[in-house]
């Protein structure tokens, strides 16, 4: 009886060991057959040989299970292999979980037989630029696959609809493999997907509505394609989305307000598209936004409260849009974590930033700001002195505006290249040319005006003096004219005194004018009388008959 039990045990062990040995042998034969078809494999795959086939688990680039009876990993990266995958029998590896073929010189198509790797969990083929053809439909048979990474290949054709069969997939990265056509609707079946990367392809059409079914998606990158249409509203259902990259496409229309509903959305890049209208003020509703890149679009305005709730915001880029808006609302309470801000090549003017159309002084509150670009706008006014307090700023561009006044002195503002302030005709101070003292021209103008005034006075005085000199000499030489002049002066004296309520014989007559005016006129009368008496005395002293003639003439009157 004991001998019978021992015989049965031996037979059972042989039955188990024999298939295992055949599996190892089959895997070794498949690998050696493929090696024989490759060029340059003798050095990189030197441990692969028939003599060493029982020790398959010790071959380079091979990984086995813990028991050592089957291959579960094939990782051939940077081995400089040159050849095709046609001679590799994928069906010989039913237990293979990881296949990595990176950085080689493989060419030809990806065989449809790759679908026989039914236990495969990770498939990574990248940096083989001469691999061509389309993604085989048989890839849809890899139901256990959680990571599919095909990058930097020379493939063409469309993304097969069978991709929707990979319901266990968590990472799908098809970067720069020349995919064409549209994104299949079946992609919405990948409900466990965390990462979707279709960057740098030739995809066309719309972003499918079904993409909203991938509720576990955290990062979506569709950059550098030819997608058009609007962002689907279903994208707001991606409540775990943290990064949305849609730049360099042909997308357009308005941005849906619901885009900001994700409490995890921290990165948005929609640059170089055709978006227009009002950028939604709800973009920060989730409270996690860090970066917004919306450059090279057609946005026309920003709501006052767009970034009010963005307490975590660090980077804003709206370069080359058509924005005309008043940012003073959110500058009154700017995001304290802001590191970079770019609004170059817009239409910032008027009351865009301050009540006077300039740069708000509140920008000085951004203590962590490292980059500020407001170039090629229509900003006016002076640069606020608070800008000099930005000690962390390393990049500044205020060129091609209408700024004026002196550049504020500070530890940073004078260190920038003059091009940062260029094309602002009214701007001066280091590092530009020194400002001209504004008081100097005014003083020069005052001096010139005073000199001109004195010149006019001398000219007028000269004219008056010459006129009276000429007529005085003429009158003095003619006795009749002299008497007439004396009579005229006397007549004027009498008229003035009469109008003021006086007479020569009655100086105490009541006045009709106020006493100050009367006093002045009285002094004037006395002065004229003394002047006439002195004139008569002067003539008498000269021994002439002028006084007599004058008195005779006066008596006749």
C-alpha positions as CSV (number, residue, x, y, z in Angstrom):
1,X,0.0,0.0,0.0
2,X,2.8,2.4,0.9
3,X,4.5,1.7,-2.4
4,X,1.3,2.5,-4.3
5,X,0.9,5.9,-2.6
6,X,4.5,6.8,-3.4
7,X,4.1,5.9,-7.1
8,X,0.9,8.0,-7.3
9,X,2.7,11.0,-5.8
10,X,5.6,10.7,-8.2
11,X,3.2,10.6,-11.2
12,X,1.3,13.7,-9.9
13,X,4.5,15.7,-9.5
14,X,5.6,14.7,-13.0
15,X,2.3,15.8,-14.4
16,X,2.7,19.2,-12.8
17,X,6.4,19.8,-13.5
18,X,6.2,18.7,-17.2
19,X,3.8,21.5,-18.3
20,X,5.8,24.2,-16.4
21,X,9.0,23.2,-18.1
22,X,7.3,23.3,-21.5
23,X,5.9,26.8,-20.8
24,X,9.4,28.1,-20.0
25,X,10.8,26.3,-23.0
26,X,8.2,27.8,-25.3
27,X,8.8,31.3,-24.0
28,X,12.6,30.9,-24.4
29,X,12.1,29.6,-28.0
30,X,9.8,32.6,-28.9
31,X,12.4,35.1,-27.5
32,X,15.3,33.4,-29.3
33,X,13.5,33.3,-32.6
34,X,12.7,37.0,-32.3
35,X,16.3,37.8,-31.3
36,X,17.5,36.0,-34.5
37,X,15.5,38.5,-36.6
38,X,17.0,41.6,-34.9
39,X,20.1,43.5,-35.9
40,X,22.6,44.5,-33.2
41,X,21.1,42.2,-30.5
42,X,24.1,40.0,-29.9
43,X,25.6,42.5,-27.4
44,X,22.5,43.8,-25.7
45,X,20.8,40.4,-25.5
46,X,24.0,38.3,-25.0
47,X,22.5,36.3,-22.2
48,X,19.7,35.0,-24.5
49,X,20.8,31.5,-25.7
50,X,19.6,27.9,-26.1
51,X,22.2,26.7,-23.7
52,X,20.9,29.1,-21.1
53,X,17.2,28.5,-21.8
54,X,16.5,26.7,-18.5
55,X,17.6,29.8,-16.7
56,X,15.2,32.1,-18.6
57,X,14.4,34.1,-15.5
58,X,18.0,35.2,-15.3
59,X,18.1,36.5,-18.8
60,X,18.6,40.3,-19.2
61,X,15.4,42.3,-19.5
62,X,13.3,39.4,-18.3
63,X,11.2,39.1,-15.1
64,X,9.5,36.0,-13.8
65,X,7.0,35.3,-11.1
66,X,8.0,34.5,-7.6
67,X,8.0,30.7,-8.3
68,X,10.1,31.2,-11.4
69,X,8.0,29.2,-13.8
70,X,6.8,31.8,-16.2
71,X,7.7,35.2,-17.7
72,X,5.6,38.1,-16.4
73,X,7.8,41.1,-17.5
74,X,9.7,41.9,-20.7
75,X,11.4,45.3,-20.5
76,X,13.8,46.1,-23.3
77,X,14.6,49.8,-23.1
78,X,17.5,51.5,-24.8
79,X,18.9,48.2,-26.1
80,X,19.5,49.7,-29.6
81,X,17.4,46.9,-31.2
82,X,16.8,47.2,-34.9
83,X,14.1,45.1,-36.5
84,X,10.4,44.3,-36.4
85,X,8.0,42.7,-34.1
86,X,6.7,40.3,-36.7
87,X,8.8,37.4,-35.5
88,X,7.7,37.7,-31.9
89,X,5.1,35.1,-30.9
90,X,2.9,37.0,-28.4
91,X,0.8,34.0,-27.8
92,X,3.7,32.3,-26.1
93,X,3.4,34.7,-23.1
94,X,-0.1,34.1,-21.7
95,X,1.0,35.3,-18.2
96,X,3.0,38.4,-19.3
97,X,1.9,41.4,-17.3
98,X,4.3,44.1,-18.4
99,X,5.7,44.8,-21.9
100,X,8.0,47.8,-22.3
101,X,9.8,48.5,-25.6
102,X,11.3,52.0,-25.3
103,X,14.2,53.7,-27.1
104,X,15.0,51.2,-29.8
105,X,15.1,51.2,-33.6
106,X,12.0,49.1,-34.2
107,X,10.2,49.5,-37.5
108,X,7.2,48.1,-39.3
109,X,3.7,47.6,-37.9
110,X,2.5,46.7,-34.4
111,X,1.2,43.1,-35.0
112,X,-2.4,42.4,-34.3
113,X,-1.2,39.3,-32.4
114,X,-0.4,41.7,-29.5
115,X,-4.0,41.1,-28.5
116,X,-3.0,37.6,-27.3
117,X,-1.3,39.1,-24.3
118,X,-4.6,38.7,-22.3
119,X,-2.9,39.0,-18.9
120,X,-1.1,42.2,-19.9
121,X,-1.5,45.1,-17.4
122,X,1.0,47.6,-18.8
123,X,1.9,48.1,-22.4
124,X,4.5,50.8,-23.2
125,X,6.0,51.3,-26.6
126,X,7.7,54.7,-27.1
127,X,10.6,56.4,-28.8
128,X,10.6,54.1,-31.9
129,X,9.9,56.6,-34.6
130,X,10.0,54.1,-37.4
131,X,7.1,52.0,-36.1
132,X,4.3,52.6,-38.6
133,X,0.8,51.6,-39.4
134,X,-2.3,51.9,-37.3
135,X,-3.0,50.8,-33.7
136,X,-4.2,47.3,-34.2
137,X,-7.9,46.6,-33.3
138,X,-6.8,43.5,-31.4
139,X,-5.6,45.8,-28.7
140,X,-9.2,45.8,-27.5
141,X,-8.7,42.3,-26.3
142,X,-6.4,43.4,-23.5
143,X,-9.2,43.5,-20.9
144,X,-6.7,43.6,-17.9
145,X,-4.8,46.5,-19.2
146,X,-4.5,49.4,-16.8
147,X,-1.8,51.5,-18.6
148,X,-1.4,52.0,-22.3
149,X,1.4,54.2,-23.4
150,X,2.3,54.6,-27.1
151,X,4.4,57.7,-27.6
152,X,6.7,59.2,-30.2
153,X,6.0,56.7,-32.9
154,X,5.5,56.9,-36.6
155,X,2.0,55.5,-36.6
156,X,-1.0,56.7,-38.6
157,X,-4.7,56.0,-38.9
158,X,-7.4,56.6,-36.4
159,X,-7.9,55.6,-32.8
160,X,-9.9,52.3,-33.0
161,X,-13.3,52.1,-31.4
162,X,-12.1,49.0,-29.6
163,X,-10.3,51.2,-27.2
164,X,-13.6,51.4,-25.3
165,X,-13.2,47.7,-24.4
166,X,-10.3,48.5,-22.1
167,X,-12.6,49.2,-19.2
168,X,-9.8,48.6,-16.6
169,X,-7.6,51.3,-18.1
170,X,-6.4,54.1,-15.8
171,X,-3.7,55.7,-18.0
172,X,-4.1,56.3,-21.7
173,X,-1.2,58.2,-23.3
174,X,-1.0,58.3,-27.1
175,X,1.4,61.2,-27.4
176,X,2.8,62.2,-30.8
177,X,1.9,59.1,-32.8
178,X,0.2,60.9,-35.8
179,X,-3.3,59.8,-34.9
180,X,-5.9,61.1,-37.4
181,X,-9.7,61.2,-37.5
182,X,-12.0,61.9,-34.6
183,X,-12.0,60.8,-31.0
184,X,-14.3,57.7,-30.8
185,X,-17.4,58.0,-28.8
186,X,-16.5,54.7,-27.1
187,X,-13.9,56.5,-25.1
188,X,-16.6,57.4,-22.7
189,X,-16.6,53.8,-21.5
190,X,-13.3,54.3,-19.8
191,X,-14.8,55.2,-16.5
192,X,-11.7,54.3,-14.4
193,X,-9.4,56.4,-16.5
194,X,-7.3,58.9,-14.5
195,X,-5.1,60.3,-17.3
196,X,-6.0,61.0,-20.9
197,X,-3.1,62.2,-23.1
198,X,-3.8,62.6,-26.8
199,X,-1.3,65.4,-27.2
200,X,0.4,66.3,-30.5
201,X,-1.6,64.4,-33.0
202,X,-3.8,65.2,-36.0
203,X,-7.2,64.6,-34.4
204,X,-10.1,66.4,-35.9
205,X,-13.8,66.9,-35.1
206,X,-15.5,67.7,-31.8
207,X,-14.6,66.7,-28.2
208,X,-17.3,64.0,-27.7
209,X,-20.0,64.6,-25.1
210,X,-19.3,61.1,-23.8
211,X,-16.1,62.3,-22.3
212,X,-18.1,63.5,-19.3
213,X,-18.7,59.8,-18.4
214,X,-15.0,59.5,-17.3
215,X,-15.8,60.7,-13.8
216,X,-12.4,59.5,-12.4
217,X,-10.5,61.6,-14.9
218,X,-7.9,63.9,-13.2
219,X,-5.9,65.1,-16.2
220,X,-7.0,65.6,-19.8
221,X,-4.5,66.8,-22.4
222,X,-5.7,67.3,-26.0
223,X,-3.0,69.9,-26.9
224,X,-1.8,70.4,-30.5
225,X,-4.5,68.8,-32.5
226,X,-7.1,70.2,-34.9
227,X,-10.2,69.8,-32.7
228,X,-13.0,72.4,-33.3
229,X,-16.3,73.4,-31.8
230,X,-17.1,74.2,-28.2
231,X,-16.0,72.6,-25.0
232,X,-18.8,70.2,-24.2
233,X,-20.9,71.1,-21.2
234,X,-20.5,67.5,-19.9
235,X,-16.9,68.4,-19.0
236,X,-18.4,69.9,-15.8
237,X,-19.2,66.4,-14.7
238,X,-15.5,65.6,-14.3
239,X,-15.5,66.5,-10.6
240,X,-12.0,65.1,-10.1
241,X,-10.4,67.0,-13.0
242,X,-7.3,68.9,-11.8
243,X,-5.6,69.8,-15.2
244,X,-7.3,70.7,-18.5
245,X,-5.0,71.2,-21.5
246,X,-6.7,72.2,-24.7
247,X,-4.2,74.6,-26.2
248,X,-3.2,74.8,-29.9
249,X,-6.5,73.6,-31.4
250,X,-9.3,75.3,-33.3
251,X,-11.8,75.3,-30.4
252,X,-14.1,78.4,-30.1
253,X,-17.2,80.0,-28.7
254,X,-17.7,80.8,-25.1
255,X,-16.3,79.0,-22.1
256,X,-19.0,77.3,-20.1
257,X,-19.4,78.8,-16.6
258,X,-19.7,75.3,-15.1
259,X,-16.0,74.7,-15.9
260,X,-15.0,76.1,-12.6
261,X,-17.2,73.7,-10.5
262,X,-14.4,71.2,-10.0
263,X,-13.0,71.6,-6.5
264,X,-9.8,70.1,-7.7
265,X,-9.3,72.0,-10.9
266,X,-5.9,73.8,-10.5
267,X,-4.5,74.1,-14.1
268,X,-6.2,75.4,-17.2
269,X,-4.4,75.9,-20.6
270,X,-6.7,76.9,-23.4
271,X,-4.2,79.1,-25.3
272,X,-4.0,79.5,-29.0
273,X,-7.6,78.7,-29.9
274,X,-10.6,80.8,-31.0
275,X,-12.5,81.3,-27.8
276,X,-14.3,84.7,-27.5
277,X,-16.6,86.7,-25.4
278,X,-16.5,87.1,-21.6
279,X,-14.2,84.9,-19.6
280,X,-16.4,83.3,-16.9
281,X,-16.2,84.8,-13.5
282,X,-17.0,81.4,-12.0
283,X,-13.7,79.9,-13.0
284,X,-12.5,80.0,-9.4
285,X,-15.7,78.6,-7.9
286,X,-13.8,75.4,-6.9
287,X,-11.2,77.4,-4.9
288,X,-8.2,75.4,-6.2
289,X,-7.2,77.2,-9.3
290,X,-3.4,77.9,-9.6
291,X,-2.7,78.6,-13.3
292,X,-4.8,80.1,-16.1
293,X,-3.3,80.3,-19.6
294,X,-5.7,81.8,-22.1
295,X,-3.3,83.6,-24.4
296,X,-3.9,84.0,-28.2
297,X,-7.7,83.9,-28.2
298,X,-10.4,86.4,-28.8
299,X,-11.7,87.1,-25.3
300,X,-13.1,90.6,-25.1
301,X,-13.6,91.2,-21.4
302,X,-13.1,90.0,-17.8
303,X,-15.7,90.4,-15.1
304,X,-14.6,92.5,-12.1
305,X,-14.9,89.5,-9.8
306,X,-13.3,87.0,-12.1
307,X,-10.3,86.4,-9.8
308,X,-11.6,87.7,-6.5
309,X,-12.1,84.2,-5.1
310,X,-8.8,82.9,-6.6
311,X,-6.9,82.9,-3.3
312,X,-4.6,80.1,-4.7
313,X,-3.9,81.7,-8.1
314,X,-0.3,82.0,-9.1
315,X,-0.1,82.5,-12.8
316,X,-2.4,84.4,-15.3
317,X,-1.7,84.7,-19.0
318,X,-4.1,86.5,-21.4
319,X,-1.5,87.6,-23.9
320,X,-2.9,88.8,-27.3
321,X,-6.6,88.9,-26.8
322,X,-9.0,91.8,-27.3
323,X,-9.7,92.4,-23.6
324,X,-11.1,95.8,-22.7
325,X,-12.2,95.6,-19.0
326,X,-11.8,97.2,-15.6
327,X,-9.5,95.1,-13.5
328,X,-9.6,97.5,-10.7
329,X,-12.2,95.4,-9.0
330,X,-10.0,92.4,-8.5
331,X,-6.8,94.5,-8.1
332,X,-8.4,95.9,-5.0
333,X,-8.0,92.5,-3.5
334,X,-5.4,90.8,-5.6
335,X,-4.5,87.1,-5.2
336,X,-1.7,87.2,-2.6
337,X,0.0,84.1,-4.1
338,X,0.3,85.6,-7.6
339,X,3.7,84.9,-9.2
340,X,3.2,85.8,-12.9
341,X,0.8,88.0,-14.8
342,X,0.7,88.6,-18.6
343,X,-1.7,90.9,-20.4
344,X,0.5,91.9,-23.4
345,X,-1.1,92.8,-26.7
346,X,-4.6,93.6,-25.6
347,X,-6.6,96.9,-25.6
348,X,-6.0,97.8,-22.0
349,X,-6.9,101.5,-21.9
350,X,-9.2,104.1,-20.4
351,X,-10.4,102.9,-17.0
352,X,-9.0,99.4,-17.4
353,X,-6.7,99.4,-14.4
354,X,-7.4,102.7,-12.5
355,X,-9.7,105.6,-12.6
356,X,-7.1,107.5,-14.6
357,X,-6.3,104.7,-17.0
358,X,-2.9,103.7,-15.6
359,X,-1.4,101.0,-13.6
360,X,-3.0,100.5,-10.2
361,X,-1.0,101.2,-7.1
362,X,-2.5,98.0,-5.6
363,X,-0.2,96.0,-7.9
364,X,2.5,96.8,-5.3
365,X,0.6,94.5,-2.8
366,X,1.7,91.5,-4.9
367,X,4.8,90.8,-2.8
368,X,5.5,87.5,-4.5
369,X,5.1,88.7,-8.1
370,X,8.0,87.5,-10.2
371,X,6.8,88.3,-13.7
372,X,4.7,91.2,-15.0
373,X,4.0,91.8,-18.7
374,X,1.6,94.7,-19.7
375,X,3.4,95.6,-23.0
376,X,1.7,96.7,-26.2
377,X,-1.4,98.2,-24.7
378,X,-2.7,101.8,-24.3
379,X,-2.0,102.3,-20.6
380,X,-1.4,105.9,-19.6
381,X,-0.4,107.8,-16.5
382,X,2.6,107.2,-14.2
383,X,4.1,104.0,-12.9
384,X,2.9,103.7,-9.3
385,X,5.7,104.0,-6.7
386,X,4.4,100.9,-5.1
387,X,5.8,98.9,-8.0
388,X,9.3,99.5,-6.6
389,X,8.4,97.4,-3.6
390,X,8.2,94.3,-5.7
391,X,11.5,92.9,-4.7
392,X,10.9,89.4,-6.1
393,X,10.1,90.6,-9.6
394,X,12.6,89.2,-12.2
395,X,10.7,89.9,-15.5
396,X,9.1,93.2,-16.3
397,X,7.7,94.5,-19.6
398,X,5.8,97.8,-19.8
399,X,6.9,98.7,-23.3
400,X,4.7,100.2,-26.1
401,X,2.2,102.0,-23.9
402,X,1.4,105.7,-23.2
403,X,3.1,105.8,-19.8
404,X,4.7,109.1,-18.6
405,X,6.6,110.6,-15.7
406,X,9.6,109.3,-13.8
407,X,10.3,105.6,-13.3
408,X,10.1,105.0,-9.6
409,X,13.4,104.4,-8.0
410,X,13.7,101.0,-6.3
411,X,15.9,98.0,-5.9
412,X,14.6,96.2,-9.0
413,X,13.1,98.7,-11.5
414,X,16.5,100.2,-12.5
415,X,18.1,96.8,-13.1
416,X,15.8,95.9,-16.1
417,X,16.9,96.4,-19.7
418,X,15.7,99.7,-21.2
419,X,13.5,97.7,-23.6
420,X,11.2,97.0,-20.7
421,X,10.1,100.7,-20.8
422,X,10.6,101.5,-24.5
423,X,8.0,103.1,-26.7
424,X,6.6,105.2,-23.9
425,X,7.3,108.7,-25.1
426,X,6.6,110.4,-21.7
427,X,8.6,108.0,-19.6
428,X,12.0,109.0,-18.2
429,X,14.5,108.2,-15.5
430,X,16.9,105.3,-15.1
431,X,17.4,103.1,-17.1
432,X,16.0,105.5,-19.7
433,X,17.2,109.1,-20.2
434,X,17.2,111.4,-17.2
435,X,14.1,113.5,-16.7
436,X,14.3,117.3,-17.6
437,X,13.6,119.5,-14.5
438,X,10.0,120.8,-15.1
439,X,10.6,124.0,-13.2
440,X,13.5,125.1,-15.4
441,X,11.5,125.8,-18.5
442,X,8.9,127.8,-16.4
443,X,11.7,130.0,-15.0
444,X,13.1,130.6,-18.5
445,X,9.7,131.5,-19.8
446,X,9.2,133.9,-16.9
447,X,12.6,135.6,-17.6
448,X,11.8,135.8,-21.3
449,X,8.4,137.3,-20.6
450,X,9.9,139.9,-18.1
451,X,12.5,140.9,-20.7
452,X,9.8,141.3,-23.3
453,X,7.7,143.4,-21.0
454,X,10.6,145.8,-20.2
455,X,11.3,146.1,-23.9
456,X,7.7,147.1,-24.6
457,X,7.8,149.6,-21.7
458,X,11.0,151.2,-23.0
459,X,9.6,151.4,-26.6
460,X,6.4,153.0,-25.4
461,X,8.3,155.4,-23.1
462,X,10.6,156.3,-26.0
463,X,7.7,157.0,-28.3
464,X,5.9,159.2,-25.6
465,X,9.1,161.1,-24.8
466,X,9.9,161.7,-28.4
467,X,6.4,162.8,-29.1
468,X,6.3,165.4,-26.3
469,X,9.8,166.5,-27.0
470,X,9.0,167.3,-30.5
471,X,5.7,169.1,-29.7
472,X,7.3,170.8,-26.6
473,X,10.1,172.4,-28.7
474,X,7.6,173.4,-31.3
475,X,5.3,175.0,-28.8
476,X,8.1,176.7,-26.9
477,X,9.4,178.4,-29.9
478,X,6.0,179.9,-30.9
479,X,4.7,182.5,-28.5
480,X,1.1,182.2,-29.6
481,X,1.1,178.4,-29.3
482,X,2.7,178.7,-25.9
483,X,-0.1,181.0,-24.7
484,X,-2.7,178.7,-26.2
485,X,-1.2,175.8,-24.4
486,X,-1.3,177.6,-21.1
487,X,-4.9,178.6,-21.7
488,X,-5.7,174.9,-22.5
489,X,-4.1,173.7,-19.3
490,X,-5.9,176.3,-17.3
491,X,-9.2,175.4,-19.0
492,X,-8.8,171.7,-18.2
493,X,-8.0,172.7,-14.6
494,X,-11.2,174.7,-14.2
495,X,-13.3,171.9,-15.7
496,X,-11.9,169.2,-13.4
497,X,-12.4,171.4,-10.4
498,X,-16.0,172.3,-11.4
499,X,-17.0,168.7,-12.0
500,X,-15.6,167.8,-8.6
501,X,-17.7,170.5,-6.9
502,X,-15.0,173.0,-6.5
503,X,-14.2,176.5,-7.7
504,X,-11.0,178.5,-7.5
505,X,-12.6,181.1,-5.4
506,X,-14.6,178.8,-3.3
507,X,-12.4,175.8,-2.3
508,X,-14.6,175.0,0.6
509,X,-17.7,174.1,-1.4
510,X,-19.4,170.8,-0.6
511,X,-18.3,167.7,-2.6
512,X,-20.4,165.5,-4.6
513,X,-17.8,162.7,-4.4
514,X,-16.6,160.7,-1.4
515,X,-14.0,162.4,0.6
516,X,-11.0,160.1,-0.5
517,X,-11.7,161.1,-4.2
518,X,-12.1,164.7,-3.3
519,X,-8.8,164.8,-1.4
520,X,-7.0,163.3,-4.5
521,X,-8.6,165.9,-6.8
522,X,-7.7,168.7,-4.4
523,X,-4.1,167.6,-4.4
524,X,-4.2,167.4,-8.2
525,X,-5.6,171.0,-8.4
526,X,-2.8,172.3,-6.1
527,X,-0.2,170.4,-8.1
528,X,-1.4,171.9,-11.5
529,X,-1.5,175.4,-10.0
530,X,2.0,175.1,-8.6
531,X,3.2,173.8,-11.9
532,X,1.8,176.8,-13.7
533,X,3.3,179.2,-11.3
534,X,6.7,177.6,-11.6
535,X,6.4,177.8,-15.3
536,X,5.6,181.6,-15.1
537,X,8.5,182.2,-12.8
538,X,10.9,180.3,-15.1
539,X,9.8,182.4,-18.0
540,X,10.2,185.6,-16.0
541,X,13.7,184.7,-14.9
542,X,14.7,184.3,-18.5
543,X,13.7,188.0,-19.2
544,X,11.0,187.3,-21.7
545,X,7.6,188.6,-22.4
546,X,6.0,185.3,-22.2
547,X,4.1,185.9,-18.9
548,X,2.8,189.2,-20.1
549,X,1.7,187.7,-23.3
550,X,0.0,184.9,-21.5
551,X,-1.7,187.1,-19.0
552,X,-2.9,189.4,-21.8
553,X,-4.2,186.4,-23.7
554,X,-5.9,185.2,-20.6
555,X,-7.6,188.6,-19.9
556,X,-8.9,188.6,-23.4
557,X,-10.5,185.3,-22.7
